[in-house]
Amino acid sequence: MPVTALPPRINRHVTGPGRGSVSRRPSEPALTVTVAIPLSGEELLPQAHKLIEAVRELVELSQGTVTIESAVPVASESPVPSGPEVRILTASRQVMLDGQLLPLTRLEFDLLLFLAERPRRVFTRGQLLSGVWGYEHTGERTVDVHVRRLRLKLGGNLPVITTVYGVGYRLSDEARVLVLPHE
């Protein structure tokens, strides 16, 4: 929702380093502020309400106006990931690949769950050792071995775990992974 403030100040002098005094014409607005506030659902966030009120107060002090326009929603159709669906059933600690139960070890399950609960984040091997294993005393190559085994069990054609070269691992954007706590 763009908010535009146009206070019509007349004969306002602007000075600054290296600038002389500049007088504005009465028909020319002194300031234009456009604020785009994204909506989450139908309600504005409390911070957005505070921002709108602050802008209104500034405009009222300057005897300006506030115009509120509803934004045109941008049609951003994200492509639906293709390929098999992976369901992580946290209550029973099971993983289903297209309806078939996958036999995962405790650490493989924990690794997959850790990445699935934190999508679009890259983790170093040290962060994965700390977050999944709970300690960092093992060699970092342990993570590589578990990732390789997990990829094999999930199938070679399904990109679930992506390697970010020189950094670590992350859950792939193309992965269809659902975390179901009570199923």
Backbone hydrogen bonds, N-H to C=O, Kabsch-Sander energy under -0.5 kcal/mol:
donor,donor_aa,acceptor,acceptor_aa,energy
3,V,35,V,-1.9
4,T,67,T,-2.1
5,A,33,V,-1.7
6,L,65,T,-1.7
9,R,7,P,-1.6
11,N,24,R,-0.8
14,V,22,V,-1.0
15,T,13,H,-0.5
16,G,19,R,-0.6
19,R,16,G,-2.2
22,V,14,V,-0.9
24,R,12,R,-0.6
28,E,25,R,-1.3
30,A,7,P,-1.3
31,L,7,P,-0.6
33,V,5,A,-1.3
35,V,3,V,-2.0
37,I,1,M,-0.9
37,I,35,V,-0.6
40,S,43,E,-1.1
41,G,39,L,-0.7
43,E,40,S,-0.9
48,A,45,L,-0.7
49,H,45,L,-1.7
50,K,46,P,-2.1
51,L,47,Q,-2.1
52,I,48,A,-2.5
53,E,49,H,-2.4
54,A,50,K,-2.3
55,V,51,L,-2.3
56,R,52,I,-2.5
57,E,53,E,-2.4
58,L,54,A,-2.2
59,V,55,V,-2.5
60,E,56,R,-2.7
61,L,57,E,-2.1
62,S,58,L,-1.4
63,Q,60,E,-0.9
64,G,59,V,-3.2
67,T,4,T,-2.1
69,E,2,P,-2.0
69,E,67,T,-0.6
75,A,73,P,-0.5
76,S,74,V,-1.4
77,E,75,A,-0.8
78,S,76,S,-1.0
86,V,176,R,-3.4
87,R,85,E,-0.5
87,R,96,M,-2.8
88,I,86,V,-0.5
88,I,178,L,-3.5
89,L,87,R,-0.7
89,L,94,Q,-3.1
90,T,88,I,-1.0
90,T,180,L,-1.5
91,A,180,L,-0.6
93,R,89,L,-0.9
94,Q,89,L,-1.8
95,V,102,L,-0.6
96,M,87,R,-2.8
97,L,100,Q,-3.2
98,D,85,E,-2.6
98,D,96,M,-0.6
100,Q,97,L,-1.7
102,L,95,V,-3.0
104,L,102,L,-1.1
109,F,105,T,-2.5
110,D,106,R,-2.5
111,L,107,L,-2.5
112,L,108,E,-2.4
113,L,109,F,-2.7
114,F,110,D,-2.5
115,L,111,L,-2.1
116,A,112,L,-2.5
117,E,113,L,-2.2
118,R,115,L,-0.9
120,R,171,L,-0.5
121,R,118,R,-1.0
123,F,169,Y,-2.9
125,R,167,V,-0.5
128,L,124,T,-2.1
129,L,125,R,-2.6
130,S,126,G,-2.2
131,G,127,Q,-2.8
132,V,128,L,-2.9
133,W,128,L,-1.0
133,W,129,L,-0.5
134,G,129,L,-1.3
135,Y,129,L,-1.3
142,T,139,G,-1.6
143,V,140,E,-1.1
144,D,140,E,-0.8
145,V,141,R,-2.0
146,H,142,T,-2.1
147,V,143,V,-2.6
148,R,144,D,-2.5
149,R,145,V,-2.3
150,L,146,H,-2.3
151,R,147,V,-2.6
152,L,148,R,-2.0
153,K,149,R,-2.1
154,L,150,L,-2.0
155,G,151,R,-0.9
158,L,155,G,-1.0
160,V,158,L,-1.3
162,T,160,V,-0.5
162,T,170,R,-3.1
164,V,162,T,-0.5
164,V,168,G,-2.9
165,Y,163,T,-0.8
167,V,164,V,-2.5
168,G,164,V,-1.8
169,Y,123,F,-2.4
170,R,162,T,-2.0
172,S,160,V,-3.3
175,A,172,S,-0.8
176,R,84,P,-0.6
177,V,175,A,-1.0
178,L,86,V,-3.0
180,L,88,I,-3.2
180,L,178,L,-0.7
183,E,180,L,-0.6
